[in-house]
Every structure is written in structure tokens, then in C-alpha cells.
Amino acid sequence: MRLTRRDALQFGLTGAAAAALPGMGFAQPIATPTPSLNQLAAAKGMRFGSAVAAGPPHGPPTGGTINNPAYAAVLTGECGLLVPENEMKMYALRPTLDGYRFEAADRLVAFAEQHGLAIRGHNLLWHKPKYFPNWLQSYDFGSRPASAAEKLLVDYVTTVCRHFGDRIRSWDVVNETIDQNTGALRETVLTRHLGDRVIDICFHAAREALPTCQLVYNDYMEWEAYSVRHREGVLRFLEGLRSRNVPIDALGLQSHIGGDADVASATGRPEPKAWHDFLHQVTGLGLDLLVTEFDVNDRGFPSDPAARDRAVADYAKAYLDVTLSFPQVHDVLCWGMVDSVSWLNSPEFRRGGRMLRPCPYDGEYRPKPLRQAIADAIRAAPPRTPRHAPHA
Ligand code: G3I
């Protein structure tokens, strides 16, 4: 399938980026399998989607961005729902105190709407100092720090929610506030002045700004043995929110499964029964579930690519069979669709070593056994009442 200049323009490629495509070795859009993962999901009352990056305006046709026609073709061919990988985080939307930068996020929302896809928001507060914008780390909360901190949070959440309005129907309001090792709420410059009211304030402000939006707590507690304390901490945290009538609708299961540990080791092995019990207790609180960032960290899997892909697919199917058995799951999103542009292969996270193969498509944009495993798990899942209007 050769990309024409007209196609390039359709994806918003102009000038050098569009001219660079033919014959320059850039990946060409492929025809994705039918039925698509989203069509399979829709038949069960679910949606399938993926994270995506905006890239710079008129950027090069490469990477996991909407500038890359090959990547865009996988997204529009397989997905009914997108989520910005980084563009709606506080450090991206408000990198300095003196203003907001919505341009990249707005381009992603426009791309989604142009292709009839829904888009969910990620995230209003990543309650982890490493991902606070610098100005927040050094913010002067003045002589009445608690009210200043509350005002800062309410103003930020309200500004962002109102900017996108009902174009976003589901938000990760708070991300990763439970320490995976202790199971406790992270302590930050915000909790120093507000304690755990930090979390309540964000959810109440989001509900006030968007009364019908799905409000989600998103975290990476996993089904592997090493995650037991993280699961326990998240459950206690959710029970606390419910006991205080905090307006939360769902738990986001990031689902970055596999992990660095050897999946056959005592700490790295999966615990399907414990995972099922955890999900049973969470849904027992009246909460829905989402698979928000699915991929398989295959560091601990066999080195041979074919054997690794098979093992990854079987591991993923087993995880999704347990997770999708809960009718409270309505959305399943991968954290990227193509191995070569996965966050796990970025310099910051790959930490040297071999290329990882965490996504449904390989670096040549060919579907892998993992894509088939996701399709099989969706086909095997019990049907449920759709929570959102189905897209394309
Ligand atoms: O855009 C800058 C670029 O200008 C600069 O040259 C480059 C080198 O410093 O950094 C670029 O920003 C990077 C950004 O990704 C965009 O590529 C940041 O350094 C890098 O830290 C950031 O990593 C993202 C990470 O969250 C932290 O925000 C990953 O792409 C993203 O996949 C990852 O996603 C998180 C979810 O939000 C939450 N759950 C875990 C998941 C994986 O860590």
C-alpha cells in the first residue's frame, strides 16, 4: 500500500514531511486485520484503544505520533479510543507558572475527532514528585499554605477539565499516588499542607467541572507476586475514598505486566487468584475497571524472538482472561501499538539491553501473536452493557 501525497496530507503531513515519505524508507501504512480489535471489543460492549503521541506540529513521519502515517493507520484501523501518552500531563500543559500550553493536546483531540475516535484524559495529577513540574516543587504556598495548595489544585483541575469539556468523557484524575513498596500514600509538597485531602480535592474539582465524566484513579499494581503490597495499598486507598464519598467511578489497571523480574521466579510469577480476588474487592466497592496502559515487559522472557512472542502472547491471554471476566471492564487500551516506539524501548526506560517486544505490532508494523492473544481474549470475554457510545 503506497502512500500517496494526498494520503500524507490527509494525515496532516505537509512540506518536507510529506515529500520525505515515498522512497525514503519510512514505514508505509498497512492494512490492519479485520475484524479490528475495536470491532471485536464493541461486540462485547467494550472499546479498544491505545496511547498516542502528538509529536511536533508538521513533525517527521516517524515514531508513535499522529505525524506518522503508518502509526496513524494502525490506530485508525484497530482503535475506537485514544489516550495522550504525555500531552495532558501537568508538566506538559503547565510547564511554567505563567501559562498553559494546550496546543499538542488539542492536536490529539482534533485527530481523534477527525477519525471518529473517542479520547480519554491522562492525567490531572500524577502524584509523584518526579513528574511534578519544577514550579510545583518550589512553589511558595505563603502564610496559609493549606488554602493556597487547595486553590492551586482546584484552579488547575478546573481549568484543564473546562478546556476540553465533554470532548473528554473519562479522566485519570489521579495517577500513581500509592507507593508500590509500602502501600502508603506518597508524601509530597502537597500532602505536607493538605494530607490525603490532596486526592479528594482533585476528584471533587473534576466532578464539579465535568458532572457526567468518568473519574478514574489509575495505578500500576499488577498481578505478579511482587505487587501484593501495592494491591493491598490501592484497595485500602479506594476504601478510604468511598468512605469519604469522594466522587470516583473507576480504577484504571495500567496493566504493564511481565515486569523486570523473571516470571518464573518467586517474586515475578503471576498470581491469577490473588488478582481475581483484588478485582472482586475493587468492584465490590461499586467501581468500574479500565485496562488503561496494557503492554508486556518481556525482559524476563526467552531471548529467541519467536519463542518470546509466543510466551508473551500466552502470558497476556492468561492475564486478560482473568481481567476481562469482570463485566465492569468497558475500555481496554494498550500503551502503544508498535514495539519500536514503545516507552519501554526509549533510552530512559530501556536501560540498555535488547529491544523489547511489548506491543501488538512489531517494529515493521506487522501484527504479532500478542495481537491475536488480545483478540482471542476479547472474543472469550463475557458480553457487557456498553458504558460509552461505541465509536467507529
Ligand atoms: O519531549 C521531550 C524532548 O523535548 C526531550 O528532548 C527529551 C529528552 O529529555 O524528553 C522528551 O520528553 C520525554 C517524554 O516522555 C516525551 O517523549 C520525557 O523525557 C520522558 O520522561 C517522557 O516519558 C514518558 C513517561 O510516562 C513520563 O511522563 C513516557 O513517554 C510515557 O510512556 C510514560 O507513560 C507512563 C504513564 O503516563 C503513567 N503510567 C506509566 C507509564 C510508563 O512510564
Residues whose N, C-alpha, C, O or C-beta is under 5 A from the ligand:
A	BS01	G3I	E85 N86 W343
